[in-house]
Amino acid sequence: MVDVMLRDGGSGSTSRKLGGYEFYREVLGSPKFVVAPMVDQSELAWRILSRKYGAQLVYTPMISAKTFAVPHAGDKFRKKVFDMIHGEEGGAEDRPLIVQFCANDPEALLAAAQIVEPFCDAVDINLGCPQDIARKGRYGSFLQDDWDLVYSLINILHENLRIPVTAKFRVLPSVERTVAYAQMMERAGAQILTCHGRTRDQRGHNSGLADWAQIAAVKRAVSVPVFANGNVLYWEDVERCLEATGADGVMSAEGNLYNPALFARTNPAHWTLALEYLEIVKQLKTRTPPSAIKGHVFKLLRPALEGNKDLRNKIGAISGRGELEDVVKEYEDVVREFGERMERDAGAAGDAEEGKIGPLLDGKRHIPHWLAQPYFRPGPPPAQQKPAAVKAPPASALPPLSTGGEQSALPAPLAEVEMGPDKPEREELKRKNSSLEEREAKRVREVSPV
Ligand SMILES: Cc1cc2nc3c(=O)[nH]c(=O)nc-3n(C[C@H](O)[C@H](O)[C@H](O)COP(=O)(O)O)c2cc1C
């Protein structure tokens, strides 16, 4: 347990903030099933849907601390990325919640975090983003090269916020460095560590497997709760990951996007999930970005897009401009058309095997195309294939696992999974000039010397 005494303004009185396991249990309710921070995808409406299907803790998308904290430009940006006006984001229905920032300036990070502290349970720092934009903006995983700065970013929040600070990071190439990095973050004051078991070079086609052995080593080396992230696509992966890493919780990003009921151990009809999500969007006063809606609808319906290209194109053609109500109605109409076709296909399959969920074989299972399921992207073209990028550390480098399970036991098809939007989405997003990278680039250009 980690205690911090906070001085209360001019009164001189002090109050104690909970840390580590006390915070994890008493404030967060001991979450095991965690939905990851996802730019343009872990927005309020999605958080509500995910909680309904078993998520016990959800993170906001990453927010640029520098832009969020700017007094004059801040208002519009704040309303867009974390709306504190309507009382829904960070409200009673949106807890437990951790707000994530990216930053490289401790003072700006503190200013941003102080704005959101009444509306969340903790503030997380993104130390994992591997994208070029993060390299240029000097945040995310590129701060692995400046441990002093990472220490300062965490410590300033630890010393000054009324709520805990947490950190999400990628592993380093060696387990010894990863463990030392995690221990440094714990010393700085991080009260939960989320360890993504991929290095910063493991992205795109080189994504490969997350190294659960590294996560297990981190878990053994620190005394604050650890969330394990990476390689979780099916319910069985959740169980295996908890067992293999000994982590306190499992965080899912892509698995959750393609099946938000992952933690509920079910694979509902994806089009019903899409309608449920759109209904939540409609009910909220907080505006859901049209780009987020499109991303979710595309991902949910992914298993049926290939066989229904006319409907896929209809979704692609929705502009997202105009009244949100009208935009949502456009999506609903196409999703209902999908629904009719999916019911027809399910009816036609009847009792045949292809209409049933199959057993998990070599890390993959047959799931009918009308049900929500993980998406396996095609692997890289042969010329680009590299030898396995992820190796478990030698057994001698690690204390024995208390719970068994190892990286090498992971099924090969998981290696095909990589991060980022798939082709139809990418093309559509590009057309709209609103891709994740472009928007992030724009944000970073606004606030950071590149
Ligand atoms: C669409 C998308 C957006 C993401 N945005 C963020 C983000 O805002 N902050 C962050 O720390 N990680 C972000 N990530 C990375 C995920 O949180 C997670 O670490 C990574 O996808 C590995 O988990 P997975 O194997 O469950 O997908 C994002 C991932 C995806 C797919």
The ligand as a Tripos MOL2 file, in Angstrom:
@<TRIPOS>MOLECULE
LIG
   31    33     1     0     0
SMALL
NO_CHARGES

@<TRIPOS>ATOM
      1 C1         -7.8720    1.9310  -32.3120 C.3       1 LIG1
      2 C2         -6.8060    1.9210  -31.2650 C.ar      1 LIG1
      3 C3         -6.5060    3.0820  -30.5820 C.ar      1 LIG1
      4 C4         -5.5360    3.0760  -29.5660 C.ar      1 LIG1
      5 N1         -5.3060    4.2150  -28.8390 N.ar      1 LIG1
      6 C5         -4.5060    4.1610  -27.7380 C.ar      1 LIG1
      7 C6         -4.4440    5.2470  -26.8210 C.ar      1 LIG1
      8 O1         -5.1460    6.2450  -26.9660 O.2       1 LIG1
      9 N2         -3.6030    5.1220  -25.7510 N.ar      1 LIG1
     10 C7         -2.8540    3.9980  -25.5290 C.ar      1 LIG1
     11 O2         -2.1320    3.9370  -24.5180 O.2       1 LIG1
     12 N3         -2.9290    2.9550  -26.3720 N.ar      1 LIG1
     13 C8         -3.7480    3.0080  -27.4510 C.ar      1 LIG1
     14 N4         -3.8780    1.8990  -28.2550 N.ar      1 LIG1
     15 C9         -3.1260    0.6720  -27.9040 C.3       1 LIG1
     16 C10        -3.9870   -0.2300  -27.0250 C.3       1 LIG1
     17 O3         -4.3890    0.4230  -25.8390 O.3       1 LIG1
     18 C11        -3.2590   -1.5300  -26.6720 C.3       1 LIG1
     19 O4         -2.1340   -1.2330  -25.8910 O.3       1 LIG1
     20 C12        -2.8220   -2.3110  -27.9090 C.3       1 LIG1
     21 O5         -3.7890   -2.2820  -28.9210 O.3       1 LIG1
     22 C13        -2.5410   -3.7760  -27.5320 C.3       1 LIG1
     23 O6         -3.6860   -4.3560  -26.9770 O.3       1 LIG1
     24 P1         -4.5870   -5.4200  -27.7860 P.3       1 LIG1
     25 O7         -3.6550   -6.5310  -28.1690 O.co2     1 LIG1
     26 O8         -5.6500   -5.8400  -26.8300 O.co2     1 LIG1
     27 O9         -5.1270   -4.7120  -29.0100 O.co2     1 LIG1
     28 C14        -4.8260    1.8830  -29.2630 C.ar      1 LIG1
     29 C15        -5.1420    0.7210  -29.9890 C.ar      1 LIG1
     30 C16        -6.1190    0.7160  -30.9530 C.ar      1 LIG1
     31 C17        -6.4400   -0.5650  -31.6710 C.3       1 LIG1
@<TRIPOS>BOND
     1     1     2 1
     2     2     3 ar
     3     2    30 ar
     4     3     4 ar
     5     4     5 ar
     6     4    28 ar
     7     5     6 ar
     8     6     7 ar
     9     6    13 1
    10     7     8 2
    11     7     9 ar
    12     9    10 ar
    13    10    11 2
    14    10    12 ar
    15    12    13 ar
    16    13    14 ar
    17    14    15 1
    18    14    28 ar
    19    15    16 1
    20    16    17 1
    21    16    18 1
    22    18    19 1
    23    18    20 1
    24    20    21 1
    25    20    22 1
    26    22    23 1
    27    23    24 1
    28    24    25 2
    29    24    26 1
    30    24    27 1
    31    28    29 ar
    32    29    30 ar
    33    30    31 1
@<TRIPOS>SUBSTRUCTURE
     1 LIG1         1 GROUP 0 **** ****
